[in-house]
C-alpha cells in the first residue's frame, strides 16, 4: 500500500513526462516546439507581445530571456532524465528507488525556483515590477501548458488508468 502511495505521489509530481512509455529513446528539447505547436508562436514572440517590449528594450530583453532559457535548460534536461528513469522502470520500482526519484525531482524543482527568483530580480531591473511579474506568470503558464500537453504520455498505475481516461474525456468534452 505504501508503494502505491509513493507511485501516486511521483505520478503527481512528474506531470511533464517528455516521452511515452513505449518510446523511451526519444529526446525532447526544451518546450519551444510544444509552445509553437500549442500557441502558433515562438516563446520569444509570446513574451515580447505579452509584455509589450518596446523596440528600445527588445535587444536587452531578448538577451536576458536567452540567458534565462539557457540557465533553465539543465534543470529541464535533469527533470527529463529523472522522468525517463521513472518511465523506463515504473512497473518495477521499489520503494528506495521511488524515494530517490521523488527526492531528486523535488530538489530539481527547488533549484529551478531559485533560478526563477534570481532572474525575477533581474527582470525587475529590466522591465519593472509589474512586467517582471507578468514575465514569470507567462513563463509558468507555458511550463504548465507544456506539462499538461505531455501528461497523456505519463504512465499511470493500472488502477488509476481508467479513472484518468474518464477524467480526460470529461475535461475534453467540457473544453469543446
Secondary structure, 3 states (H helix, E strand, C coil): CHHHHHHHHHHHHCCCCCCCCCCCCCCCCCCHHHHHHHHCCCHHHHHHHHCCCCHHHHHHHHHHHHHHHHHHHHHHHHHHHHHHHHHHHCCCCCHHHHHHHHHHHHHHHHHHHHHHHHHHHHHHHHHCHHHHHHHHHHHHHHHHHHHHHHHHHCCCCHHHHHHHHHHHHHHHHHHC
